[in-house]
Amino acid sequence: MQLRPLGDGGLAAEIAGIDFAAPPATEVAADLRRAFAEHPVLCLRTDGLTPAGYLAVARLFGEPNLQLLRSARHPDHDEISYIASRLRDELGDGRRVVPGAEWHTDDSYLQRPCWATMLYANIIPESGGDTEFADMYRACAALPAALRQRIEGRRAAHTYLSRRNINFVPKRSAEEEAESPPASHPLICRHPDTGREALYLNPNRIERIEGMPDEQGDPLLDELFAFAVRPEFLYRHEWRPHDIVIWDNRCTMHKATDDYGGQKREMLRVLIDGPPPR
């Protein structure tokens, strides 16, 4: 197994030299989990996997969740969903859906969000379609004292369709709505494994800061979001065919780059179950 840092600051790294088509040895799986704890965005270079093989890799890190939106689920594996250029709002007006085109962290509108997300590069465009990541450990550590004081101990209300929503999200069925009521999470959380503090933000799902009038909370959220995605906290991943990238939602944000025009792009997504942010 070869590990090489990607970008600056230690946020991202790549793993090469492992044949993921066969189950890794126990000690290799443990090395992968240690590498992920040190680098919350981890790229696994593979030679290509079946959906079942991809799920086997996901289970090295935890148990996959079922995907909320039924329309995007893989036909043979409910734990896999499509993030693809062909997606449309099937229950709504039929418009094109670009999942994750604005900064966010996955599943924050759930009371128990997935703790990690995996994407497998099934089809990538000849150019464009990168994914950007923001380091919420470093952003939290760098917060100006006055800004931190204003959010210390505060929580945010998260909802699937926020009044502050930036990125269009597809309509849910009545069953899906019942499975995803509004949630509450701290703005600063402590990672359960590393003990480090991180900002827990989702500009696309946060409805408001709890206990604060919107006329005060909205400018504060805008200031916080702008600070969290300063260039020094970012890593931009340029996909290769069959890459797997896994990231820790408890200490990162991410966004898709919709700059590939009419080219095809298809990623297979797996969400890993875990404890909610605290």
C-alpha positions as CSV (number, residue, x, y, z in Angstrom):
1,M,0.0,0.0,0.0
2,Q,1.4,3.4,-1.0
3,L,0.0,6.6,0.5
4,R,0.7,10.0,-1.0
5,P,-0.7,13.3,0.2
6,L,-2.8,15.3,-2.2
7,G,-2.8,19.1,-2.0
8,D,-1.7,21.0,1.1
9,G,-2.6,20.9,4.7
10,G,-3.1,17.1,5.1
11,L,-6.8,17.1,4.2
12,A,-6.5,14.6,1.3
13,A,-4.4,11.6,0.3
14,E,-4.4,8.9,-2.2
15,I,-3.9,5.1,-1.7
16,A,-2.4,3.0,-4.5
17,G,-1.0,-0.5,-4.8
18,I,-4.0,-2.4,-3.4
19,D,-6.0,-4.9,-5.5
20,F,-9.5,-3.9,-4.4
21,A,-11.1,-6.6,-6.6
22,A,-10.1,-9.1,-3.8
23,P,-10.9,-8.6,-0.1
24,P,-7.9,-6.8,1.5
25,A,-6.1,-8.6,4.3
26,T,-7.2,-7.6,7.8
27,E,-4.0,-5.6,8.5
28,V,-4.4,-3.7,5.1
29,A,-8.0,-2.8,6.0
30,A,-6.8,-1.5,9.4
31,D,-4.1,0.6,7.6
32,L,-6.8,2.0,5.4
33,R,-8.9,3.1,8.3
34,R,-5.9,4.7,10.0
35,A,-5.1,6.6,6.8
36,F,-8.7,7.8,6.7
37,A,-8.5,9.1,10.3
38,E,-5.5,11.1,9.3
39,H,-6.7,12.3,5.9
40,P,-10.5,12.9,5.9
41,V,-10.6,12.9,2.1
42,L,-9.1,9.6,0.9
43,C,-8.8,8.6,-2.7
44,L,-8.5,4.9,-3.5
45,R,-7.1,4.2,-6.9
46,T,-8.7,1.1,-8.4
47,D,-8.7,-0.8,-11.7
48,G,-12.5,-1.0,-11.8
49,L,-15.1,-2.7,-9.6
50,T,-18.5,-4.2,-9.9
51,P,-21.3,-2.6,-7.7
52,A,-21.0,-5.6,-5.3
53,G,-17.2,-5.2,-5.2
54,Y,-17.7,-1.5,-4.5
55,L,-20.0,-2.3,-1.6
56,A,-17.4,-4.7,-0.2
57,V,-14.9,-1.8,-0.1
58,A,-17.4,0.4,1.6
59,R,-17.9,-2.1,4.3
60,L,-14.2,-1.9,5.2
61,F,-15.2,1.5,6.7
62,G,-18.7,0.8,8.1
63,E,-22.2,-0.3,7.3
64,P,-23.8,1.3,4.2
65,N,-27.1,3.2,4.7
66,L,-30.1,2.9,2.4
67,Q,-30.4,5.9,0.1
68,L,-33.4,8.2,0.9
69,L,-34.5,9.1,-2.7
70,R,-35.8,6.0,-4.3
71,S,-35.6,7.4,-7.8
72,A,-31.8,7.6,-7.6
73,R,-31.2,4.1,-6.2
74,H,-29.3,1.5,-8.1
75,P,-31.7,-1.2,-9.4
76,D,-29.9,-4.1,-7.7
77,H,-28.4,-2.4,-4.6
78,D,-30.5,0.0,-2.5
79,E,-27.3,1.0,-0.6
80,I,-26.0,2.6,-3.9
81,S,-27.4,5.7,-5.6
82,Y,-26.5,7.4,-8.8
83,I,-25.0,10.9,-9.0
84,A,-25.3,11.4,-12.7
85,S,-25.7,14.0,-15.4
86,R,-28.9,12.4,-16.6
87,L,-30.8,12.8,-13.3
88,R,-34.2,14.7,-13.4
89,D,-36.7,15.8,-10.7
90,E,-39.0,12.9,-11.4
91,L,-41.6,13.7,-8.8
92,G,-41.5,17.5,-9.5
93,D,-41.2,19.5,-12.7
94,G,-38.7,17.2,-14.5
95,R,-35.9,19.7,-14.6
96,R,-32.2,18.5,-14.5
97,V,-30.8,17.9,-11.0
98,V,-27.1,18.6,-10.3
99,P,-26.7,17.0,-6.8
100,G,-24.3,18.9,-4.6
101,A,-23.5,21.8,-6.9
102,E,-23.2,24.1,-3.8
103,W,-21.2,23.6,-0.6
104,H,-22.8,21.1,1.7
105,T,-22.2,18.1,3.9
106,D,-24.3,15.0,3.2
107,D,-27.4,14.0,5.1
108,S,-27.3,16.9,7.6
109,Y,-31.1,17.2,7.3
110,L,-31.3,13.9,9.1
111,Q,-31.0,13.6,12.9
112,R,-28.5,10.7,12.3
113,P,-26.6,11.8,9.1
114,C,-24.2,9.4,7.4
115,W,-20.7,9.9,8.9
116,A,-18.9,9.2,5.6
117,T,-19.6,9.3,1.9
118,M,-18.0,7.3,-0.9
119,L,-18.2,8.1,-4.7
120,Y,-17.0,5.7,-7.4
121,A,-16.1,7.3,-10.7
122,N,-18.1,5.1,-13.1
123,I,-18.2,7.5,-16.1
124,I,-16.2,10.8,-16.0
125,P,-16.2,13.6,-18.6
126,E,-13.1,14.3,-20.7
127,S,-12.8,17.6,-18.9
128,G,-14.4,19.2,-15.8
129,G,-16.6,17.5,-13.2
130,D,-14.0,17.9,-10.3
131,T,-15.2,17.8,-6.7
132,E,-14.0,20.4,-4.2
133,F,-13.5,19.7,-0.5
134,A,-13.2,22.1,2.5
135,D,-11.3,21.3,5.7
136,M,-13.6,22.0,8.6
137,Y,-10.9,21.1,11.2
138,R,-8.7,23.9,9.9
139,A,-11.5,26.3,9.4
140,C,-12.7,25.8,13.0
141,A,-9.1,26.2,14.4
142,A,-8.6,29.4,12.4
143,L,-11.9,31.1,13.4
144,P,-11.4,34.7,14.6
145,A,-12.1,34.8,18.4
146,A,-15.0,37.2,17.9
147,L,-16.7,35.0,15.3
148,R,-16.2,31.8,17.4
149,Q,-17.7,33.5,20.5
150,R,-20.9,34.3,18.5
151,I,-21.5,30.6,17.6
152,E,-20.0,28.9,20.7
153,G,-22.6,26.4,22.0
154,R,-25.1,27.2,19.4
155,R,-27.1,24.8,17.2
156,A,-28.5,25.0,13.7
157,A,-31.8,23.7,12.4
158,H,-31.3,21.6,9.2
159,T,-34.1,20.7,6.8
160,Y,-34.3,19.0,3.4
161,L,-35.7,22.1,1.7
162,S,-34.4,25.1,3.6
163,R,-35.6,28.6,3.1
164,R,-31.9,29.5,2.5
165,N,-31.6,26.7,-0.1
166,I,-29.1,27.5,-2.9
167,N,-28.8,24.2,-4.9
168,F,-32.1,22.9,-6.3
169,V,-33.1,19.6,-4.7
170,P,-35.6,17.1,-6.1
171,K,-39.0,16.7,-4.7
172,R,-39.5,13.9,-2.1
173,S,-42.4,11.4,-2.0
174,A,-44.7,11.4,1.1
175,E,-42.8,8.4,2.4
176,E,-39.4,10.1,1.9
177,E,-40.7,13.2,3.7
178,A,-41.8,11.1,6.7
179,E,-38.3,9.6,6.8
180,S,-36.5,13.0,6.8
181,P,-38.1,15.4,9.4
182,P,-36.0,18.5,10.4
183,A,-32.9,18.0,12.4
184,S,-30.8,19.9,14.9
185,H,-27.0,19.9,15.0
186,P,-24.2,21.9,16.7
187,L,-22.3,24.5,14.7
188,I,-19.1,23.3,16.3
189,C,-18.8,19.6,17.0
190,R,-16.1,17.4,18.5
191,H,-15.0,14.5,16.3
192,P,-15.8,11.2,18.2
193,D,-12.6,9.5,17.0
194,T,-10.0,12.2,16.8
195,G,-11.3,14.5,19.6
196,R,-10.7,17.5,17.3
197,E,-13.2,20.3,16.9
198,A,-14.7,21.0,13.5
199,L,-17.3,23.3,12.0
200,Y,-20.5,21.4,11.1
201,L,-22.1,23.4,8.3
202,N,-24.4,23.0,5.3
203,P,-25.2,26.2,3.5
204,N,-27.8,24.3,1.4
205,R,-29.8,22.7,4.3
206,I,-29.4,25.0,7.3
207,E,-32.7,26.8,8.0
208,R,-31.6,29.0,10.8
209,I,-29.5,29.3,14.0
210,E,-31.7,28.1,16.8
211,G,-32.7,30.7,19.4
212,M,-31.5,33.6,17.2
213,P,-33.8,35.9,15.2
214,D,-33.3,35.4,11.4
215,E,-32.2,39.0,10.9
216,Q,-29.3,38.3,13.2
217,G,-28.7,34.7,12.3
218,D,-28.7,35.0,8.5
219,P,-25.8,37.5,8.3
220,L,-23.9,35.4,10.9
221,L,-24.4,32.2,8.8
222,D,-23.3,34.1,5.6
223,E,-20.1,35.2,7.4
224,L,-19.4,31.8,8.7
225,F,-20.0,30.1,5.4
226,A,-17.7,32.5,3.6
227,F,-14.9,32.0,6.1
228,A,-15.2,28.2,6.0
229,V,-14.4,28.0,2.2
230,R,-11.4,30.3,2.1
231,P,-8.9,29.0,-0.5
232,E,-6.4,27.8,2.2
233,F,-8.9,25.3,3.5
234,L,-9.7,23.7,0.1
235,Y,-8.7,20.7,-2.0
236,R,-10.0,20.1,-5.5
237,H,-10.1,16.5,-6.7
238,E,-9.6,15.8,-10.4
239,W,-11.2,12.4,-11.0
240,R,-9.6,9.4,-12.8
241,P,-11.6,6.5,-14.1
242,H,-12.6,4.0,-11.3
243,D,-11.4,6.3,-8.4
244,I,-13.1,5.8,-5.1
245,V,-13.1,8.9,-2.9
246,I,-14.3,8.6,0.7
247,W,-14.7,11.6,2.9
248,D,-15.7,12.2,6.5
249,N,-18.8,14.5,6.7
250,R,-18.1,15.4,10.3
251,C,-15.1,17.5,9.4
252,T,-15.4,18.4,5.7
253,M,-17.8,20.1,3.3
254,H,-17.8,19.4,-0.5
255,K,-19.3,20.6,-3.7
256,A,-19.6,19.3,-7.3
257,T,-18.3,21.3,-10.2
258,D,-20.9,21.6,-13.0
259,D,-18.6,22.6,-15.8
260,Y,-18.7,19.7,-18.2
261,G,-21.5,20.8,-20.4
262,G,-23.4,18.0,-22.2
263,Q,-20.7,15.3,-21.4
264,K,-21.8,12.2,-19.4
265,R,-20.8,11.9,-15.8
266,E,-22.0,9.0,-13.5
267,M,-20.8,8.4,-10.0
268,L,-22.0,5.7,-7.7
269,R,-22.6,6.9,-4.1
270,V,-22.5,5.0,-0.9
271,L,-23.4,6.6,2.5
272,I,-21.8,5.0,5.6
273,D,-23.8,4.9,8.9
274,G,-22.4,6.4,12.0
275,P,-23.1,8.5,15.2
276,P,-24.4,12.0,14.7
277,P,-22.2,15.1,15.2
278,R,-21.9,16.2,18.9
